[in-house]
Amino acid sequence: FILCTPLTSSTSNMSMMTGDNHGGSGNNNNNNSTTSSLCPTNDDIIIGKGGLLHHPGNIWFRSFLHNYQDRYHGSTKVVKTALLKRIMEEIHGTGRRFYVMDDNDNNNWHVVEEDFTNHIGGGNRNVISRKISRLLNRKKGKGSSRAHISNLSGSQSASTPEINQPHSYNLRSRRPHTQQPHISKPSRNAAKQCVDDEPTCWIDDDFLANNKGIIDNVWSTLRDIYCHPFRHPNASGNQGIVLTADSPRGNPATVNIVRNSYLRQHFVQLQREMRSSRKSKETTCYPYAVGSGMGFTGYGSVGTPPSQMVYRPWTDAIQRIADCVYNHVQSKLGGVPGINVSSPFNSMTLLSFRGKQVVPPHRDNLYDSEGNFMANKNSQKEDTGTFILVLGDPRIIKFQLTRKKKGHVTHYLAQQTHVLKHGALFMLNPMCERPAIRAFFDELEMSYWEHGQKVPSLLDRENGMGFGMAFRVCVVPRQINAETGSLVLTERERKWDAQCFHDNNKLLENFISDKMCSAMAEEMYESFHSMYECHRQYKK
């Protein structure tokens, strides 16, 4: 059936009098629609029960809305109102009209006229405003209008089609008789290229296998820590795990070797500005050390009491490993823009993972809301990465793109998972942690990448054991005792530490005096020996 009637003399005269080639009404009333005897052209948009999916005007309409869809879906009510008004004004400026079929007579059409300056965003919005808002608000999914918008806008431009003749429709098929051009989906390769331009990290799986000269230095460093009894923070010596009672983010105190998170042991170069105190007769130094989430603010991410914080001396074996890693990083990333690899490493944090211990999602450096580096809250040098030599059993590291206000970005490219194997060198890109507008994911709000996960990272969650030597360039000096490596606190800091961390200090003393401490040290040695035997091929 043809859903249009020939022009009558009265309507023709009316059109000539009003100069309206669309057959609109010649009166000046404010009705929502006017009766017209003209059939909609391929430029016009059909809404209501007569709206056809493959009508050329409707295809243009969906393609045009696709440009505003993501921005509209995640915006506030005020922004939505402004975008809706802008969309309606632009459609009106193209000269297109909205047609709706008569409810009582399928042979008659109505031209829907809308006031493009009033009734936007309120309860009096008419049929066009509601139509646009409904299409933009629908979620992506199979069969939804929002999915049609995405699928039909890959190659369809928002320009006016060169077809202006009346069209005939079949009521049964609800499709135009003319063949429509094929419209492809957006290219996934183009989308992935947006992420590849800013990699979150680089991984060299064969680093240790290609640098076998440092293997003995690696194992000797690990043996000095994990094959000896535990030690108190105030005890002298360079062997054994230093015990601390941590309160991460104000939580109850827990000894570091039994807490759910991974274990940290810090190493610094002590040869900088050695001084002797006349009062205490202690030799102190001011090495550049990495921040460790201490509890000076009472809400540290690690929550180690300042009186229990220990920095170990930088040995010759660590220096050989650091030089090898630095030379490799310079050769691989020396020309990458935005990354500073001009300074050698002066800090190393030994990370330990056992069983079901986790690495919570975090960033190594802090930035303000505008994406600027906060030098007063970071101990690491700006634009310098973190480079980790992976040892032991394999583990998983995950990256998640995050927005400060809206949380995680829900997109398949906004999540990355990497498997870190024994002997690999993991190189973190410092630029991925900086907040910035990543237009592919969000054109309005800044986003940044976090690494870590809330589930165990080791693949073997029962008996697995893994390590990581994290090398950094630090620029914040700390005064420490050259013999014990503990921080030198002022009188005010000592009083504050005794008041805020009284329970932590008491818990640590009770744990060290308990027999369970010696049993856990033996268990740690057995786990390390088993892991060492499993990865002996690298030693050969």
N, C-alpha and C positions, 0 to 999 in steps of 0.2 A: 504494500500500500504506500501511496505517496502522501506524506503528512504535510502537505501544503496546498493551498488553494490559489487559483489565479487571481490577479489583482482585479478588483472591481473599480468602476469608474470613480466612485466616491473616495475610496482610499487612495487612488492614484492622484486625484485632484488634491487631496489632503497632503500627500507627500510633496507634491509640487509646491503647494502653498507654504509648507513649513521648511522646504529645502532639506528634508530628512530622507536620505536614500536607504535607510533601514526600515522605513515604514512605521516610524514611531508616531505617537500621538501628537496632535497639534495643539492640544490644550496645555494650560500652565498649572494644572493642579499638582499636588504633592503625593499622588498615589504611588504605591510601591511598584506597580507594573501597569503597562498599557497594552491594549489589544492591538495586534498587528496581523495583517494578512500575508506578511512576507515570511518565507522559510529562512531559517538561519543559514548563513554562508559558512564556508570552511574556516573563516577567520573567527567566527563567533563561538561562544562557549554555551553549552547546553547543560542546565542543572535541573534538579528534580527528577521525576520519573522518566523523563525523556532523555536524560543525560547518557550519552553513549561513550563507552570506554575508548573506542578507537576513532572517535570523531576528531579530525585534525585540530579543531580549535581546542578540544579538551586535552589532546596530547601536548599542545603548546602550553596550556594552562598548568598541567602537572610539571612540565619541564621548567616553567618559570618559577613555580613554588619551590622546586628543589633547591634553588639558590638560597632560600631563606629558611629551609626546614630545620637544620641543626641549630641555627642561631635562635630560632623561635622556640624550639622544644626545650632548651635549657635556660631560658631567660625569665626574668621576673615579670610581674603583671604589667608594670609600667613600660618595660621594653617591648613586651608583646603588643601592647596597644599602639606604640609608635610604629612598630614593624607592620602591623596590620593596616594602619592608615597609609603607610608608604606603599605597600603592595597594591592596595586598591587604587591609589592615585596613579601608579605606573600603568596598571591595566587600563584605566580610563583614558590615559594619555595615548595609548596605542590605537584608539578608535574602535576597539572591540566591544561587543555587547553580550550581555547574558540573556539567554532565552529559556523560558520554561513552558511546558506543554499545558494546555488548558485541562483542568481536572474533568470537565464534563464533555469536552469535544476534542478528540485527538487530532482533528484537522486544523485546529487553531493554536497559535503560539502567542505568548506574551513576552514583550521586551521588559526585562526587569531593570528598573532604574533605581539608583541608590544615591543618597546624599553622601559624597566622599569626604565631607568635612565634619559631619555631625553623626551622632549615634555610634561612635566607634568605641568599643570596649565596654559598653554599658548594657543594660538589659533591653534596650530598644534596637539592638542590631538587627538588620533585616536579613533576608535569605542569603545574600552574597557574602556578607561578613561571617555569618555562621558557617557557610560552606567552606570558606578559606580557613577559618579557625579550626574546623573539624578535620580537614585534611592535614594541616600542619601538626596537630596534636596527636594524631594516631601514631602508635609505636611501630617500629619495624617488625615485620613478620610476614610469613607466607600468606598471601592472599589479601593483605591489607592495602589500603590506599597508599600508605606511606611506602610500602615496598614497591608499589607501582611507580611512585614518584622516582625512587632510586633507579629502578630498572629501565625506565623509559626516558631517562635524561642523560644517558652516557654519550650519545652522539647527537641528540636532538637539541638544536639551539633554540634560544628564546626569541628568534626573529619571526616576523610575520610570514606565513606561507604564501606562496605565489598563486594560490587557488582562491578565487573569489566567486565561483559559480554556485548557485543553489544545489543542494545535495539531496538525493532520495535515499530513504532508509527502509529496511525490511523489519517489520515488527517482530517476527519470529526470531531471527538471528541477532537482532540489535547490533549489526555490524554494517559499515558502509560497503557498497558493492565494489568500490575501487580498492586496489591493492595498496596496503600501507608499506612504507619503507621499513627495512629492518633496523632496529635500534639496539645497539649492543650495550652490555653492562660496563660499568667503570672498570678499567684495567687494574688487576691486583698487583701487577708488576710496578705500575706507576705509584700505587699506594705504598708498596714496600720500599720503593726508592726513597720516599720521604723519611723513612726510619733509618735506612742505610746511610743517609747523609750525616747522621749523628749517632755513631755506634756507642752503645753503653760501655763496652769493654773490648779488649783484644786478648786472645788466649793463644799461647804458644805451647802446644801439648808436648813438644819434644825438647823443651829447654834444658832440663837436667840431663837427658840422654845425650845432648850435643855439647854439654859442658861438664864432662865427667871429672874434671880437675877439682871441682868443689864438693864432690860427693862426700869425701871423708870429713870435710869441714861441717857439712850439714849434719851428719850423724853424730859427730862429737858434740856439737852444740845441743842437740836434742838429748843426748845421754847425760850431759851435765845437769839438765833440768829434771828429767823424768826417771832417772835411775838412782836417785839419792833421796834421803829422808826429807820430809817437809821442814820448812824453817819459819821462824817467827819474823815479822817485819823488822824488828829492831836487832836481829842477830846479824853478825857479820858473816861474810862468805859469799861465794858466787854460785853455789850448787844447790839443787833442790828447788821445789816450788814454794814461792812465798805465799803464805796463807793470809787471807783477808776476810773480814766479815762485812759483806756489802749490803746496802739497802737501796736497790735501784728504784728511783722515782718514789721514794718515801715508803716502800714496802717493808715488811719485817725483815730483820737481818738474817742473812744466810751465808755460810762459809762458801768461798768461791769454788771449791772443788766439788761441792755437792749441789750447787744451784743449777737451775734448768738451762741457763745460758752458757756460752762457751767461756773458756778460761783465757786470761790475758797475762802475759809477763813482758815487761817493758825493758828495753835496752837502749842506752844512750852513750855518747862519747864523753868521757869524764875528763879529758885533757884540756878543758877550757877554763882559764882563770882559776887556778887552784889557790885557795886562800886558807889561812889558819886563824882561828878565833882564839884570842887571848883568854877570854873568860871560860869557855867550855873546852879549850884545847882540842877542838875538832877541826879537821881539814874539810873544807867545803868547796864546792865548785858550782858553776852556773852553765850546765849543758843545755842545749836546745832539746826539748822533750815534747812528745806528743801529749795532747790532752787525753785524760782517761775517764772523764765523767765523774770526777770526784764530787764530794758532797759539800763544797764550800757554800753552795746555794741552798742546801737541804733537800734538793730535788734533782740530784744528778742522775744521768742515764745509767751509770754503773753503780754509783752510790758508795764508792770506797771511802772510808774515813781518811782525812788528810794525814793523820798520824800513822796509818798503815800503808800509805802509798810508797812503793819502792821502785827505783829505777836501777837496773843492773848495769854493770860496766860493759862497754863495747869491746869484745875480744878480737884477737887477730883472725880467728876463724870467721867471725861475723863480717869483718872488714873484707876478707877475700870474697865472700858470698855477695856482699853489697857491691863491690867493684864489678863483679861479673854481671850482676843484674843491671847495674847502671850502664855499662857498655852496651849491653843488648838493647836496653830501652832507647839509648841515644841513636843506635843504628836503625831501629824500627820506627820510632816516633819523632825523630829529630825534626822532620819537616811538616809535621801535622799542625795546622793552624789552631791557636787557642790553647796549646799544651806546652808548658814550660818544663824542659828537661835539661836545663843548663846547670843546675846545682846538684852535686852528689848527695847521696842519702846521709843523714846524720841521726836517724831514729829507726828502730826496728821493734815491732810488737809481735811476740810469738803467740799465735792463736792455737788453742787446743780444743778438739771436738771429740766427745765420747758418747756412744750410744744414742740417746734421744735428746741430746742437747740441741738447742735451736740458736739461730742467728736472727734476732728480731729485725723487722724492716727498719732501715735507718739510712741516713746520709752521713758521710764522713765529715762534711763541712756545712756550716750554717750560712744562710743568705737572708737578706731582708725581703720585704714584700715586693720590692721593685727589682729583685734579682741581683743586688749588689753584695759583694763579698764582705762579711762582717769580721774585720781584722781583730776587733777587741774580744771576739768570742771563738776564734779559731787559732789553734797553735800551728797549723800546717800552712805552708806558703801558698799563696793564691795561684791557681791554675796549675798546680803540681798534682799529679795523680798518686794513687796508692797501688803499689806493685807487690803482689803476693806470690811467693814460691809455694806451691801446693805439695804437700807430702802426706803419705799414708793412704788410708782407704778413700775411695772416691766419694764425693759429696756433690750436692746440687746447690746452685745459687740462682735465685730468681730476681728479676727486675720488674718493677711495677710503676707505670706512669701515674702520677698522683697530682691532684689539684688541691690547693690549700682549703678551699671552701666546700667543693663538691666531692672531695674524696677521689677514689680510684677512677681512672678512665676506663670505661667498659668498651674495649675494642680488642680484636684478636691480635693486633700489632702493638698494643699497649702493655703486653706481658711477654717477657722473654725468660727462657730457662736454659741454663748452661750446666754441663756436667764437668766438674774439675777433677782430673785424675792425677795420680802420683807423678811428680816431675814436671807438671805444667806451670807456666808463668802466667798469672792472671793480672792484667793491666786495666785498672779502672779509669774510664774517661772522666776527668773532672768537670767537663762542660755539661755532661748529662745531669749533674746534680744541681746546676744553676737554674732557678726559675726563669722561664722565658715563654713567649707566645709560640706555641707549636701549632701552626694554623691547620695542619692536617687533622688534629684532634680537637682543638678548641681555638676559635678565632678571638675570643673575648677574655678568657682567663688564663693566667700563667700556669704552667705545669712543670714538674720535675720528676726525675727517676729516683726511686728508692730501691735498695737491694737488701735481700734477706727474706725470711719467711717465718711463719708462726708454727711450722711443723719441723721435725728433725731434718737436718740437712744431709746427714750421712745416709748412704744407701743401705748399709748394714746397721739397722737401728738397735741390734742386740749386743753385738760384740765389736762393732766398728770403732776405729780410732784414727783420727786425722789431725794434721797440723797445717799451719800456714805461717810463713815468715813475711810479715807486712812491712815493707820499706817505705819511708816517707822523708820529706824535707820539711823540717820544723824551724820556726823562727822565733819562738817564745822561750826565753831562758828560764830555768827554775833552779833555785838554790837547794842543793842536796848534800847530804853527808857522804864524803868520798869513800868511807869505809863500809857503811851499811847500805847506802843508796837511798835512804829515807829522806823525805822532805824536811827542810829546816823551817819550822813554824815560828811565827812571832808569838809573844806572850798572849796577845788577844786571840790569836788563832788556836792556841793550846786550850784556853779556857772554853772557847766556843766548841772545840772538838770534844772536850770532856763532857760538856753538857748535852750536846746533840747526839753523840755517838757513845754514850755510856753503855747502853745495851750491846752495841756491836763489840766493844772492847772486852766486855765480860764474856760474851759468847765465844769469842776467839780464844780467850784464856782457858775456858772450860773444854773447848774442843781439842786444843793441843795437849792438855793433861789427860784426856780420855784415851783409853787403849784403842779405840776405833781409829784414831789418827794413824797409828803405826800399821794397822791392818789395811787401811786405804792406801798407804804408801806402797805396801807390798803388792796390792792389787794393781796399782798404777804401773809398777815395774813389770808385772807379768803381761799386762795389756800392751805395753810398749815393746817388750821383747817379742811378743807374737806378731805385732805389726811389722817389726823390723825383719823378722824371718820371712814374712810374706813378700817383702819388697827387696830382697837381697840381690835380685838380678841387676838393679841399678848400681849396687856397690861393686859388682864384678866388672 
